[in-house]
Amino acid sequence: MKNRCSWVLDDKTYNKYHDEEWGVPVYDDDTLFAFLILETFQAGLSWITILKKREHFNKAFDNFNYKKISSYSQEKYEELLNDSNIIRNKLKIKATITNAKAFIEIQKKYGSFSNYYWKFVDQKSIQNNFKTQNEVPTTSELANKISKDLKKKGFKFVGPIIIYAFMQATGMVNDHTTDCFRYKEVQNL
């Protein structure tokens, strides 16, 4: 049996996410935007809740197409508010639309969101060395710095805790514990 990070529940969806996605460096703008939106909706909820609804989010938000999302009408907003397959939070839905617009502005300025995001770490993942889950932080100075910068650029729901979770999910930090089978695998990506 594989030794995984202790936060992973005994659930095949969770296992697949941990084993194949979490901590893998992401440089693709479409995928970065999707993770940013999912992390926004996760605020105050468990990640497994979001994972189990991910396909519904994908469908409801046009495959996380930020160009489409940036021009959502009031009618589309109302439709999302009434979609029981996603998290129906007014502020988070509005933030998604706002963030899509801000995401596009970053692309215009930096060539891609990926260029902007990864410049904070000189394009290289931070390799942490945590032995237990208790050592893994929920935020960091870097997450705070990125959070403040995103807020200045008009993003919503991007506090340091959400941004740190985003950094973990997209591989900016390798927070697999050292006893996890993915720890070394992710280092070599």
N, C-alpha and C positions, 0 to 999 in steps of 0.2 A: 504494500500500500504506500502511496506517495505521501510524504510529509509536506503539508501545506501550512501557510500562515494560519495562526489560530483563529482569526476572524472569519474564516471561511466556514459557512454553515454546511451541514451535510445535505446538500441540495445540488442536483446535477447542473442547474442553471448557474448557480454560484461557483461550482467547481470549474465549469467551462470558462466562465468569465475570468476567474483567478488564473487558471492554467494557460489561457490563450491570449488574454487582453491586458489585464491589470499590470501596469509597470512596463509595458512594451512601449518604447519611444514612438510617438506619433508625429509625423511631419506633414501629413495631409490636412489641408484646411477643412475639407468637408468633415473628416473624422474629428478634428479638433472642435469644430463647431457643435457637432452632435454631442460630444462629451461635455462641453461647456453647458449646453442646455440641460442635459440629464442631471448634471451636478446641481444646477440651479433648482430643478424640481425636487431633488433629493433633500434639500435643506429642511431639517426638522423631521425627516422620515428615514427609514432604513433603506440601505442600498438595494437589498433584495426586493423591496417593493418596486423600486424603479426598474430593476432588471426584468422583473416579471411583466412589467407594462411597456418595456422598451419597444416592442413591435407595434404596439398601439400608438405610442408617441411618434414613432417613425411614420406611421400612416397618417396620423392626425396633422403632423407638421410637414407634410409633403417631403418625406425622406430627409428631413432636416436641411432642406434647401434654403439657405439663408437669403438668397436673392428673392425667392417667392415670399418667405416669411417677412422680409423687410417691407413688403407692400401689402400685407394683410389688411383687409377692410374691416370695418366695424362688424359687418355681417360674419366674417370668418372668425373674428374674436368671439362673438356670441356663440357661434357653432362650437368652438373649442370649450367655452365655459359650460356647454351642455353635453359634452362628450364624457360619459361616465367611464370610459376605458382609460382615461388619463387622470392626472391630478388636476382637479378643477380649481385652481387658485388664481384669482383675478390678477394679483400682483405678479405672480410668476409668468403667467401668459403674456401680460403686458411687457414684462422684462425680456421675454424671448423675442418679441417684435423689436423692442428698443435695441437689444443686443445684436440682432441681425443687422440693423442699420449701422451700428458702431463697428461691427466686425468688417463690414464692407469698407468703411472709412479707413480702418487700419490696413486693409489690403491695398487700398489706393496709395497710402503713405509709405508702406514698407515692402510692397510687392506681393506679400502674402501675410496672412496672420501667423503662419509658422515662422517666418523670418523674425517678426516682432517678438513672438513668444519665446523662441529658443535663444534670442540674443541675450536674455537675462542670465543664461548659463553658458555662453559662448558655444552654443550648439551641441553641448555634451551633457549627458545625464549625470546627476549627482548620485554617487554610489554610497548609500548609507550602510551601516554595519550594525544593525540592531539584532540583538540575540532574542529578545522577547517582544511580544506585542505591546507590553506596558511601556517600553522605551520609545515606541514610535509616536512622534508628536502629532497633534491635530492641526498645527500651523507652524510657520517659521518666519524669520525675518524676511526671507525672499518672498514668501507668499504674501506677506504684508505689503512689500514693495510693489509686487505685480498687481495686487488688489487695488492699491491707491492709484496706480497708473491707469488701470482699466476704468476705475470710477471717474478719473479726470477725463477720460476719453468717452464718457457717457454710458458706460455699462452699469447695469443694475444687478443685484443679487450676486455680487462677486466679492463678498467679504473674505478675509484671510483663511477661514476654515474651508469655505467652498473652494477657494483657489488652491489650497494645499491638497484637497481631495482630487482636484483636477490635475494637479502636478503629479500625484501618485498614479492616477488612472492613465495618464498620457506618457508616463515614463520619464518625466523630467527629474523625478527622484525615484530611486530604487528602494522602496520600503518593504520589500519582501524580507522576512526575518532570515537570519543566516542559516537556520535549520530547514528552511523551505526549499524544496527541490527547484523552484523557479529562481531563487536568489542568484545563482551563478549563471543560469541560462540567460536571464535578462541582462546581466552585466556584459555579455558578449554580443548584444544586439546593437 
